[in-house]
Amino acid sequence: MQDFLADVQKARRLAVIMFRTSAEEGLRVGEAIIMTRRYLEHMGYPAPDDPLAFATNGRVTMHDAPLGSQFYCKPNGEIL
């Protein structure tokens, strides 16, 4: 159980890093979601249905922003 929780936390940190990178690169929300899903799958983690909700513990979901809108992430990593 401890290993599973550690893997979930690591995958969540990777997702946050990917979203932060997406914001820095000026990607749109839909592009950031696709890139994050593919990266997690490449790293051997199952890709969550809603990577935004996964990365933010449910604070932000894919339904909070149109997929074509500009992606924004605060310098502290908080996803808006």
PDB file of N, CA, C and O in Angstrom:
ATOM      1  N   MET A   1       0.823  -1.194   0.000  1.00  0.00           N
ATOM      2  CA  MET A   1       0.000   0.000   0.000  1.00  0.00           C
ATOM      3  C   MET A   1       0.870   1.262   0.000  1.00  0.00           C
ATOM      4  O   MET A   1       0.574   2.235  -0.695  1.00  0.00           O
ATOM      5  N   GLN A   2       1.941   1.228   0.787  1.00  0.00           N
ATOM      6  CA  GLN A   2       2.844   2.378   0.843  1.00  0.00           C
ATOM      7  C   GLN A   2       3.456   2.667  -0.529  1.00  0.00           C
ATOM      8  O   GLN A   2       3.581   3.822  -0.936  1.00  0.00           O
ATOM      9  N   ASP A   3       3.838   1.589  -1.239  1.00  0.00           N
ATOM     10  CA  ASP A   3       4.429   1.761  -2.570  1.00  0.00           C
ATOM     11  C   ASP A   3       3.428   2.383  -3.538  1.00  0.00           C
ATOM     12  O   ASP A   3       3.784   3.246  -4.339  1.00  0.00           O
ATOM     13  N   PHE A   4       2.171   1.939  -3.459  1.00  0.00           N
ATOM     14  CA  PHE A   4       1.131   2.473  -4.334  1.00  0.00           C
ATOM     15  C   PHE A   4       0.945   3.965  -4.082  1.00  0.00           C
ATOM     16  O   PHE A   4       0.882   4.751  -5.028  1.00  0.00           O
ATOM     17  N   LEU A   5       0.857   4.360  -2.812  1.00  0.00           N
ATOM     18  CA  LEU A   5       0.674   5.773  -2.484  1.00  0.00           C
ATOM     19  C   LEU A   5       1.875   6.606  -2.926  1.00  0.00           C
ATOM     20  O   LEU A   5       1.716   7.735  -3.389  1.00  0.00           O
ATOM     21  N   ALA A   6       3.067   6.051  -2.783  1.00  0.00           N
ATOM     22  CA  ALA A   6       4.264   6.762  -3.231  1.00  0.00           C
ATOM     23  C   ALA A   6       4.239   6.943  -4.746  1.00  0.00           C
ATOM     24  O   ALA A   6       4.624   7.997  -5.253  1.00  0.00           O
ATOM     25  N   ASP A   7       3.788   5.917  -5.472  1.00  0.00           N
ATOM     26  CA  ASP A   7       3.687   6.018  -6.929  1.00  0.00           C
ATOM     27  C   ASP A   7       2.663   7.071  -7.347  1.00  0.00           C
ATOM     28  O   ASP A   7       2.892   7.823  -8.295  1.00  0.00           O
ATOM     29  N   VAL A   8       1.545   7.123  -6.644  1.00  0.00           N
ATOM     30  CA  VAL A   8       0.512   8.124  -6.954  1.00  0.00           C
ATOM     31  C   VAL A   8       1.063   9.529  -6.723  1.00  0.00           C
ATOM     32  O   VAL A   8       0.852  10.424  -7.541  1.00  0.00           O
ATOM     33  N   GLN A   9       1.768   9.721  -5.612  1.00  0.00           N
ATOM     34  CA  GLN A   9       2.347  11.037  -5.324  1.00  0.00           C
ATOM     35  C   GLN A   9       3.384  11.428  -6.375  1.00  0.00           C
ATOM     36  O   GLN A   9       3.439  12.583  -6.798  1.00  0.00           O
ATOM     37  N   LYS A  10       4.206  10.462  -6.795  1.00  0.00           N
ATOM     38  CA  LYS A  10       5.215  10.749  -7.821  1.00  0.00           C
ATOM     39  C   LYS A  10       4.543  11.107  -9.143  1.00  0.00           C
ATOM     40  O   LYS A  10       4.952  12.058  -9.810  1.00  0.00           O
ATOM     41  N   ALA A  11       3.523  10.358  -9.522  1.00  0.00           N
ATOM     42  CA  ALA A  11       2.797  10.656 -10.759  1.00  0.00           C
ATOM     43  C   ALA A  11       2.145  12.031 -10.676  1.00  0.00           C
ATOM     44  O   ALA A  11       2.128  12.769 -11.662  1.00  0.00           O
ATOM     45  N   ARG A  12       1.612  12.379  -9.516  1.00  0.00           N
ATOM     46  CA  ARG A  12       0.985  13.701  -9.341  1.00  0.00           C
ATOM     47  C   ARG A  12       2.036  14.802  -9.489  1.00  0.00           C
ATOM     48  O   ARG A  12       1.778  15.816 -10.138  1.00  0.00           O
ATOM     49  N   ARG A  13       3.214  14.615  -8.897  1.00  0.00           N
ATOM     50  CA  ARG A  13       4.285  15.614  -9.035  1.00  0.00           C
ATOM     51  C   ARG A  13       4.708  15.756 -10.494  1.00  0.00           C
ATOM     52  O   ARG A  13       4.933  16.868 -10.971  1.00  0.00           O
ATOM     53  N   LEU A  14       4.816  14.629 -11.204  1.00  0.00           N
ATOM     54  CA  LEU A  14       5.172  14.676 -12.627  1.00  0.00           C
ATOM     55  C   LEU A  14       4.120  15.433 -13.429  1.00  0.00           C
ATOM     56  O   LEU A  14       4.459  16.209 -14.323  1.00  0.00           O
ATOM     57  N   ALA A  15       2.848  15.212 -13.113  1.00  0.00           N
ATOM     58  CA  ALA A  15       1.770  15.915 -13.819  1.00  0.00           C
ATOM     59  C   ALA A  15       1.863  17.418 -13.580  1.00  0.00           C
ATOM     60  O   ALA A  15       1.688  18.204 -14.510  1.00  0.00           O
ATOM     61  N   VAL A  16       2.135  17.821 -12.345  1.00  0.00           N
ATOM     62  CA  VAL A  16       2.268  19.248 -12.040  1.00  0.00           C
ATOM     63  C   VAL A  16       3.444  19.845 -12.809  1.00  0.00           C
ATOM     64  O   VAL A  16       3.344  20.947 -13.348  1.00  0.00           O
ATOM     65  N   ILE A  17       4.552  19.117 -12.857  1.00  0.00           N
ATOM     66  CA  ILE A  17       5.717  19.592 -13.608  1.00  0.00           C
ATOM     67  C   ILE A  17       5.370  19.756 -15.084  1.00  0.00           C
ATOM     68  O   ILE A  17       5.755  20.743 -15.711  1.00  0.00           O
ATOM     69  N   MET A  18       4.646  18.791 -15.634  1.00  0.00           N
ATOM     70  CA  MET A  18       4.270  18.865 -17.045  1.00  0.00           C
ATOM     71  C   MET A  18       3.349  20.058 -17.303  1.00  0.00           C
ATOM     72  O   MET A  18       3.494  20.742 -18.317  1.00  0.00           O
ATOM     73  N   PHE A  19       2.410  20.311 -16.400  1.00  0.00           N
ATOM     74  CA  PHE A  19       1.512  21.453 -16.585  1.00  0.00           C
ATOM     75  C   PHE A  19       2.272  22.770 -16.445  1.00  0.00           C
ATOM     76  O   PHE A  19       2.000  23.718 -17.181  1.00  0.00           O
ATOM     77  N   ARG A  20       3.212  22.838 -15.517  1.00  0.00           N
ATOM     78  CA  ARG A  20       4.015  24.051 -15.359  1.00  0.00           C
ATOM     79  C   ARG A  20       4.825  24.307 -16.635  1.00  0.00           C
ATOM     80  O   ARG A  20       4.905  25.439 -17.112  1.00  0.00           O
ATOM     81  N   THR A  21       5.416  23.253 -17.174  1.00  0.00           N
ATOM     82  CA  THR A  21       6.175  23.369 -18.420  1.00  0.00           C
ATOM     83  C   THR A  21       5.264  23.806 -19.566  1.00  0.00           C
ATOM     84  O   THR A  21       5.654  24.630 -20.394  1.00  0.00           O
ATOM     85  N   SER A  22       4.063  23.259 -19.613  1.00  0.00           N
ATOM     86  CA  SER A  22       3.095  23.632 -20.649  1.00  0.00           C
ATOM     87  C   SER A  22       2.774  25.117 -20.592  1.00  0.00           C
ATOM     88  O   SER A  22       2.689  25.781 -21.625  1.00  0.00           O
ATOM     89  N   ALA A  23       2.595  25.637 -19.382  1.00  0.00           N
ATOM     90  CA  ALA A  23       2.299  27.059 -19.220  1.00  0.00           C
ATOM     91  C   ALA A  23       3.475  27.905 -19.687  1.00  0.00           C
ATOM     92  O   ALA A  23       3.287  28.920 -20.357  1.00  0.00           O
ATOM     93  N   GLU A  24       4.689  27.488 -19.333  1.00  0.00           N
ATOM     94  CA  GLU A  24       5.877  28.237 -19.738  1.00  0.00           C
ATOM     95  C   GLU A  24       6.042  28.246 -21.256  1.00  0.00           C
ATOM     96  O   GLU A  24       6.537  29.219 -21.824  1.00  0.00           O
ATOM     97  N   GLU A  25       5.631  27.173 -21.902  1.00  0.00           N
ATOM     98  CA  GLU A  25       5.762  27.061 -23.356  1.00  0.00           C
ATOM     99  C   GLU A  25       4.592  27.694 -24.104  1.00  0.00           C
ATOM    100  O   GLU A  25       4.597  27.740 -25.334  1.00  0.00           O
ATOM    101  N   GLY A  26       3.596  28.180 -23.376  1.00  0.00           N
ATOM    102  CA  GLY A  26       2.462  28.846 -24.001  1.00  0.00           C
ATOM    103  C   GLY A  26       1.450  27.907 -24.635  1.00  0.00           C
ATOM    104  O   GLY A  26       0.727  28.303 -25.550  1.00  0.00           O
ATOM    105  N   LEU A  27       1.389  26.668 -24.162  1.00  0.00           N
ATOM    106  CA  LEU A  27       0.435  25.711 -24.719  1.00  0.00           C
ATOM    107  C   LEU A  27      -0.985  26.023 -24.269  1.00  0.00           C
ATOM    108  O   LEU A  27      -1.200  26.701 -23.264  1.00  0.00           O
ATOM    109  N   ARG A  28      -1.922  25.532 -25.009  1.00  0.00           N
ATOM    110  CA  ARG A  28      -3.335  25.648 -24.647  1.00  0.00           C
ATOM    111  C   ARG A  28      -3.704  24.498 -23.711  1.00  0.00           C
ATOM    112  O   ARG A  28      -2.963  23.521 -23.607  1.00  0.00           O
ATOM    113  N   VAL A  29      -4.830  24.610 -23.039  1.00  0.00           N
ATOM    114  CA  VAL A  29      -5.251  23.615 -22.052  1.00  0.00           C
ATOM    115  C   VAL A  29      -5.327  22.218 -22.666  1.00  0.00           C
ATOM    116  O   VAL A  29      -4.808  21.260 -22.094  1.00  0.00           O
ATOM    117  N   GLY A  30      -5.969  22.097 -23.821  1.00  0.00           N
ATOM    118  CA  GLY A  30      -6.098  20.786 -24.460  1.00  0.00           C
ATOM    119  C   GLY A  30      -4.753  20.172 -24.804  1.00  0.00           C
ATOM    120  O   GLY A  30      -4.550  18.971 -24.629  1.00  0.00           O
ATOM    121  N   GLU A  31      -3.828  20.999 -25.297  1.00  0.00           N
ATOM    122  CA  GLU A  31      -2.486  20.504 -25.628  1.00  0.00           C
ATOM    123  C   GLU A  31      -1.753  20.036 -24.377  1.00  0.00           C
ATOM    124  O   GLU A  31      -1.075  19.009 -24.397  1.00  0.00           O
ATOM    125  N   ALA A  32      -1.889  20.787 -23.293  1.00  0.00           N
ATOM    126  CA  ALA A  32      -1.229  20.420 -22.041  1.00  0.00           C
ATOM    127  C   ALA A  32      -1.772  19.098 -21.500  1.00  0.00           C
ATOM    128  O   ALA A  32      -1.014  18.279 -20.980  1.00  0.00           O
ATOM    129  N   ILE A  33      -3.070  18.894 -21.621  1.00  0.00           N
ATOM    130  CA  ILE A  33      -3.690  17.655 -21.144  1.00  0.00           C
ATOM    131  C   ILE A  33      -3.182  16.469 -21.953  1.00  0.00           C
ATOM    132  O   ILE A  33      -2.822  15.437 -21.387  1.00  0.00           O
ATOM    133  N   ILE A  34      -3.153  16.610 -23.263  1.00  0.00           N
ATOM    134  CA  ILE A  34      -2.675  15.516 -24.121  1.00  0.00           C
ATOM    135  C   ILE A  34      -1.214  15.206 -23.817  1.00  0.00           C
ATOM    136  O   ILE A  34      -0.842  14.041 -23.676  1.00  0.00           O
ATOM    137  N   MET A  35      -0.388  16.239 -23.718  1.00  0.00           N
ATOM    138  CA  MET A  35       1.032  16.035 -23.449  1.00  0.00           C
ATOM    139  C   MET A  35       1.248  15.347 -22.097  1.00  0.00           C
ATOM    140  O   MET A  35       2.088  14.455 -21.980  1.00  0.00           O
ATOM    141  N   THR A  36       0.495  15.761 -21.086  1.00  0.00           N
ATOM    142  CA  THR A  36       0.644  15.174 -19.756  1.00  0.00           C
ATOM    143  C   THR A  36       0.210  13.720 -19.751  1.00  0.00           C
ATOM    144  O   THR A  36       0.890  12.874 -19.171  1.00  0.00           O
ATOM    145  N   ARG A  37      -0.910  13.419 -20.385  1.00  0.00           N
ATOM    146  CA  ARG A  37      -1.365  12.022 -20.464  1.00  0.00           C
ATOM    147  C   ARG A  37      -0.313  11.142 -21.125  1.00  0.00           C
ATOM    148  O   ARG A  37       0.023  10.073 -20.616  1.00  0.00           O
ATOM    149  N   ARG A  38       0.200  11.594 -22.253  1.00  0.00           N
ATOM    150  CA  ARG A  38       1.199  10.799 -22.989  1.00  0.00           C
ATOM    151  C   ARG A  38       2.477  10.622 -22.180  1.00  0.00           C
ATOM    152  O   ARG A  38       3.073   9.545 -22.187  1.00  0.00           O
ATOM    153  N   TYR A  39       2.896  11.665 -21.486  1.00  0.00           N
ATOM    154  CA  TYR A  39       4.112  11.567 -20.681  1.00  0.00           C
ATOM    155  C   TYR A  39       3.935  10.568 -19.544  1.00  0.00           C
ATOM    156  O   TYR A  39       4.812   9.738 -19.306  1.00  0.00           O
ATOM    157  N   LEU A  40       2.806  10.640 -18.840  1.00  0.00           N
ATOM    158  CA  LEU A  40       2.567   9.694 -17.746  1.00  0.00           C
ATOM    159  C   LEU A  40       2.529   8.262 -18.262  1.00  0.00           C
ATOM    160  O   LEU A  40       3.083   7.362 -17.630  1.00  0.00           O
ATOM    161  N   GLU A  41       1.883   8.044 -19.402  1.00  0.00           N
ATOM    162  CA  GLU A  41       1.851   6.703 -19.992  1.00  0.00           C
ATOM    163  C   GLU A  41       3.257   6.248 -20.362  1.00  0.00           C
ATOM    164  O   GLU A  41       3.618   5.093 -20.137  1.00  0.00           O
ATOM    165  N   HIS A  42       4.041   7.146 -20.923  1.00  0.00           N
ATOM    166  CA  HIS A  42       5.416   6.820 -21.297  1.00  0.00           C
ATOM    167  C   HIS A  42       6.241   6.432 -20.068  1.00  0.00           C
ATOM    168  O   HIS A  42       7.106   5.560 -20.149  1.00  0.00           O
ATOM    169  N   MET A  43       5.977   7.071 -18.943  1.00  0.00           N
ATOM    170  CA  MET A  43       6.708   6.780 -17.710  1.00  0.00           C
ATOM    171  C   MET A  43       6.173   5.540 -16.996  1.00  0.00           C
ATOM    172  O   MET A  43       6.695   5.149 -15.952  1.00  0.00           O
ATOM    173  N   GLY A  44       5.129   4.921 -17.559  1.00  0.00           N
ATOM    174  CA  GLY A  44       4.607   3.684 -16.993  1.00  0.00           C
ATOM    175  C   GLY A  44       3.460   3.853 -16.016  1.00  0.00           C
ATOM    176  O   GLY A  44       3.073   2.899 -15.340  1.00  0.00           O
ATOM    177  N   TYR A  45       2.911   5.057 -15.935  1.00  0.00           N
ATOM    178  CA  TYR A  45       1.769   5.312 -15.059  1.00  0.00           C
ATOM    179  C   TYR A  45       0.493   5.294 -15.892  1.00  0.00           C
ATOM    180  O   TYR A  45       0.506   5.718 -17.047  1.00  0.00           O
ATOM    181  N   PRO A  46      -0.605   4.811 -15.324  1.00  0.00           N
ATOM    182  CA  PRO A  46      -1.865   4.910 -16.065  1.00  0.00           C
ATOM    183  C   PRO A  46      -2.272   6.384 -16.156  1.00  0.00           C
ATOM    184  O   PRO A  46      -2.220   7.116 -15.168  1.00  0.00           O
ATOM    185  N   ALA A  47      -2.668   6.796 -17.332  1.00  0.00           N
ATOM    186  CA  ALA A  47      -3.051   8.194 -17.525  1.00  0.00           C
ATOM    187  C   ALA A  47      -4.437   8.431 -16.939  1.00  0.00           C
ATOM    188  O   ALA A  47      -5.379   7.715 -17.277  1.00  0.00           O
ATOM    189  N   PRO A  48      -4.575   9.425 -16.067  1.00  0.00           N
ATOM    190  CA  PRO A  48      -5.889   9.722 -15.488  1.00  0.00           C
ATOM    191  C   PRO A  48      -6.833  10.307 -16.535  1.00  0.00           C
ATOM    192  O   PRO A  48      -6.394  10.936 -17.498  1.00  0.00           O
ATOM    193  N   ASP A  49      -8.135  10.093 -16.336  1.00  0.00           N
ATOM    194  CA  ASP A  49      -9.138  10.650 -17.253  1.00  0.00           C
ATOM    195  C   ASP A  49      -9.076  12.176 -17.285  1.00  0.00           C
ATOM    196  O   ASP A  49      -9.221  12.788 -18.344  1.00  0.00           O
ATOM    197  N   ASP A  50      -8.861  12.778 -16.130  1.00  0.00           N
ATOM    198  CA  ASP A  50      -8.780  14.231 -16.024  1.00  0.00           C
ATOM    199  C   ASP A  50      -7.456  14.590 -15.345  1.00  0.00           C
ATOM    200  O   ASP A  50      -7.404  14.705 -14.120  1.00  0.00           O
ATOM    201  N   PRO A  51      -6.391  14.766 -16.124  1.00  0.00           N
ATOM    202  CA  PRO A  51      -5.091  15.059 -15.526  1.00  0.00           C
ATOM    203  C   PRO A  51      -5.072  16.336 -14.685  1.00  0.00           C
ATOM    204  O   PRO A  51      -4.322  16.424 -13.713  1.00  0.00           O
ATOM    205  N   LEU A  52      -5.893  17.331 -15.053  1.00  0.00           N
ATOM    206  CA  LEU A  52      -5.943  18.553 -14.246  1.00  0.00           C
ATOM    207  C   LEU A  52      -6.475  18.260 -12.852  1.00  0.00           C
ATOM    208  O   LEU A  52      -5.905  18.721 -11.863  1.00  0.00           O
ATOM    209  N   ALA A  53      -7.548  17.508 -12.763  1.00  0.00           N
ATOM    210  CA  ALA A  53      -8.106  17.155 -11.457  1.00  0.00           C
ATOM    211  C   ALA A  53      -7.119  16.304 -10.672  1.00  0.00           C
ATOM    212  O   ALA A  53      -6.982  16.469  -9.460  1.00  0.00           O
ATOM    213  N   PHE A  54      -6.433  15.396 -11.355  1.00  0.00           N
ATOM    214  CA  PHE A  54      -5.443  14.547 -10.702  1.00  0.00           C
ATOM    215  C   PHE A  54      -4.304  15.383 -10.124  1.00  0.00           C
ATOM    216  O   PHE A  54      -3.900  15.181  -8.979  1.00  0.00           O
ATOM    217  N   ALA A  55      -3.788  16.320 -10.916  1.00  0.00           N
ATOM    218  CA  ALA A  55      -2.647  17.131 -10.485  1.00  0.00           C
ATOM    219  C   ALA A  55      -3.009  18.103  -9.370  1.00  0.00           C
ATOM    220  O   ALA A  55      -2.155  18.456  -8.556  1.00  0.00           O
ATOM    221  N   THR A  56      -4.261  18.538  -9.323  1.00  0.00           N
ATOM    222  CA  THR A  56      -4.667  19.557  -8.347  1.00  0.00           C
ATOM    223  C   THR A  56      -5.544  19.006  -7.231  1.00  0.00           C
ATOM    224  O   THR A  56      -6.157  19.775  -6.490  1.00  0.00           O
ATOM    225  N   ASN A  57      -5.610  17.702  -7.102  1.00  0.00           N
ATOM    226  CA  ASN A  57      -6.475  17.076  -6.090  1.00  0.00           C
ATOM    227  C   ASN A  57      -7.921  17.529  -6.223  1.00  0.00           C
ATOM    228  O   ASN A  57      -8.625  17.668  -5.223  1.00  0.00           O
ATOM    229  N   GLY A  58      -8.365  17.758  -7.454  1.00  0.00           N
ATOM    230  CA  GLY A  58      -9.752  18.102  -7.716  1.00  0.00           C
ATOM    231  C   GLY A  58     -10.086  19.577  -7.675  1.00  0.00           C
ATOM    232  O   GLY A  58     -11.231  19.945  -7.937  1.00  0.00           O
ATOM    233  N   ARG A  59      -9.118  20.449  -7.353  1.00  0.00           N
ATOM    234  CA  ARG A  59      -9.401  21.892  -7.289  1.00  0.00           C
ATOM    235  C   ARG A  59      -9.727  22.463  -8.662  1.00  0.00           C
ATOM    236  O   ARG A  59     -10.570  23.352  -8.781  1.00  0.00           O
ATOM    237  N   VAL A  60      -9.065  21.957  -9.699  1.00  0.00           N
ATOM    238  CA  VAL A  60      -9.271  22.420 -11.069  1.00  0.00           C
ATOM    239  C   VAL A  60      -9.540  21.194 -11.922  1.00  0.00           C
ATOM    240  O   VAL A  60      -8.845  20.185 -11.801  1.00  0.00           O
ATOM    241  N   THR A  61     -10.551  21.275 -12.787  1.00  0.00           N
ATOM    242  CA  THR A  61     -10.855  20.156 -13.676  1.00  0.00           C
ATOM    243  C   THR A  61     -10.819  20.631 -15.123  1.00  0.00           C
ATOM    244  O   THR A  61     -10.721  21.828 -15.392  1.00  0.00           O
ATOM    245  N   MET A  62     -10.898  19.688 -16.044  1.00  0.00           N
ATOM    246  CA  MET A  62     -10.900  20.043 -17.466  1.00  0.00           C
ATOM    247  C   MET A  62     -12.124  20.876 -17.820  1.00  0.00           C
ATOM    248  O   MET A  62     -12.104  21.591 -18.822  1.00  0.00           O
ATOM    249  N   HIS A  63     -13.174  20.803 -17.037  1.00  0.00           N
ATOM    250  CA  HIS A  63     -14.405  21.544 -17.323  1.00  0.00           C
ATOM    251  C   HIS A  63     -14.329  22.990 -16.842  1.00  0.00           C
ATOM    252  O   HIS A  63     -15.213  23.792 -17.144  1.00  0.00           O
ATOM    253  N   ASP A  64     -13.270  23.330 -16.091  1.00  0.00           N
ATOM    254  CA  ASP A  64     -13.125  24.693 -15.578  1.00  0.00           C
ATOM    255  C   ASP A  64     -12.632  25.677 -16.631  1.00  0.00           C
ATOM    256  O   ASP A  64     -12.809  26.885 -16.477  1.00  0.00           O
ATOM    257  N   ALA A  65     -12.021  25.179 -17.690  1.00  0.00           N
ATOM    258  CA  ALA A  65     -11.493  26.064 -18.734  1.00  0.00           C
ATOM    259  C   ALA A  65     -11.727  25.426 -20.093  1.00  0.00           C
ATOM    260  O   ALA A  65     -11.574  24.213 -20.240  1.00  0.00           O
ATOM    261  N   PRO A  66     -12.096  26.223 -21.085  1.00  0.00           N
ATOM    262  CA  PRO A  66     -12.219  25.671 -22.433  1.00  0.00           C
ATOM    263  C   PRO A  66     -10.873  25.099 -22.884  1.00  0.00           C
ATOM    264  O   PRO A  66      -9.821  25.671 -22.598  1.00  0.00           O
ATOM    265  N   LEU A  67     -10.916  23.975 -23.587  1.00  0.00           N
ATOM    266  CA  LEU A  67      -9.683  23.301 -23.988  1.00  0.00           C
ATOM    267  C   LEU A  67      -8.815  24.149 -24.905  1.00  0.00           C
ATOM    268  O   LEU A  67      -7.610  23.913 -25.001  1.00  0.00           O
ATOM    269  N   GLY A  68      -9.402  25.132 -25.581  1.00  0.00           N
ATOM    270  CA  GLY A  68      -8.633  25.992 -26.473  1.00  0.00           C
ATOM    271  C   GLY A  68      -8.064  27.230 -25.806  1.00  0.00           C
ATOM    272  O   GLY A  68      -7.364  28.010 -26.449  1.00  0.00           O
ATOM    273  N   SER A  69      -8.353  27.423 -24.524  1.00  0.00           N
ATOM    274  CA  SER A  69      -7.880  28.622 -23.843  1.00  0.00           C
ATOM    275  C   SER A  69      -6.410  28.486 -23.455  1.00  0.00           C
ATOM    276  O   SER A  69      -5.857  27.387 -23.397  1.00  0.00           O
ATOM    277  N   GLN A  70      -5.800  29.636 -23.192  1.00  0.00           N
ATOM    278  CA  GLN A  70      -4.391  29.655 -22.803  1.00  0.00           C
ATOM    279  C   GLN A  70      -4.232  29.011 -21.430  1.00  0.00           C
ATOM    280  O   GLN A  70      -5.022  29.260 -20.520  1.00  0.00           O
ATOM    281  N   PHE A  71      -3.215  28.192 -21.296  1.00  0.00           N
ATOM    282  CA  PHE A  71      -2.949  27.521 -20.026  1.00  0.00           C
ATOM    283  C   PHE A  71      -2.117  28.446 -19.160  1.00  0.00           C
ATOM    284  O   PHE A  71      -1.181  29.076 -19.651  1.00  0.00           O
ATOM    285  N   TYR A  72      -2.446  28.537 -17.865  1.00  0.00           N
ATOM    286  CA  TYR A  72      -1.697  29.407 -16.968  1.00  0.00           C
ATOM    287  C   TYR A  72      -1.386  28.678 -15.677  1.00  0.00           C
ATOM    288  O   TYR A  72      -2.237  27.992 -15.112  1.00  0.00           O
ATOM    289  N   CYS A  73      -0.170  28.835 -15.223  1.00  0.00           N
ATOM    290  CA  CYS A  73       0.279  28.216 -13.985  1.00  0.00           C
ATOM    291  C   CYS A  73       1.092  29.267 -13.229  1.00  0.00           C
ATOM    292  O   CYS A  73       2.007  29.864 -13.795  1.00  0.00           O
ATOM    293  N   LYS A  74       0.763  29.499 -11.954  1.00  0.00           N
ATOM    294  CA  LYS A  74       1.514  30.455 -11.153  1.00  0.00           C
ATOM    295  C   LYS A  74       2.944  29.948 -10.947  1.00  0.00           C
ATOM    296  O   LYS A  74       3.193  28.749 -11.076  1.00  0.00           O
ATOM    297  N   PRO A  75       3.884  30.839 -10.630  1.00  0.00           N
ATOM    298  CA  PRO A  75       5.267  30.413 -10.400  1.00  0.00           C
ATOM    299  C   PRO A  75       5.411  29.360  -9.296  1.00  0.00           C
ATOM    300  O   PRO A  75       6.350  28.563  -9.321  1.00  0.00           O
ATOM    301  N   ASN A  76       4.490  29.351  -8.330  1.00  0.00           N
ATOM    302  CA  ASN A  76       4.568  28.357  -7.257  1.00  0.00           C
ATOM    303  C   ASN A  76       3.994  27.010  -7.676  1.00  0.00           C
ATOM    304  O   ASN A  76       3.960  26.076  -6.875  1.00  0.00           O
ATOM    305  N   GLY A  77       3.543  26.900  -8.920  1.00  0.00           N
ATOM    306  CA  GLY A  77       3.020  25.636  -9.423  1.00  0.00           C
ATOM    307  C   GLY A  77       1.515  25.521  -9.372  1.00  0.00           C
ATOM    308  O   GLY A  77       0.955  24.540  -9.862  1.00  0.00           O
ATOM    309  N   GLU A  78       0.838  26.514  -8.784  1.00  0.00           N
ATOM    310  CA  GLU A  78      -0.618  26.459  -8.710  1.00  0.00           C
ATOM    311  C   GLU A  78      -1.203  26.634 -10.106  1.00  0.00           C
ATOM    312  O   GLU A  78      -0.857  27.567 -10.830  1.00  0.00           O
ATOM    313  N   ILE A  79      -2.089  25.727 -10.463  1.00  0.00           N
ATOM    314  CA  ILE A  79      -2.686  25.734 -11.796  1.00  0.00           C
ATOM    315  C   ILE A  79      -3.961  26.554 -11.775  1.00  0.00           C
ATOM    316  O   ILE A  79      -4.816  26.365 -10.910  1.00  0.00           O
ATOM    317  N   LEU A  80      -4.087  27.472 -12.735  1.00  0.00           N
ATOM    318  CA  LEU A  80      -5.297  28.303 -12.835  1.00  0.00           C
ATOM    319  C   LEU A  80      -6.029  27.988 -14.109  1.00  0.00           C
ATOM    320  O   LEU A  80      -7.073  28.579 -14.384  1.00  0.00           O
TER     321      LEU A  80
END
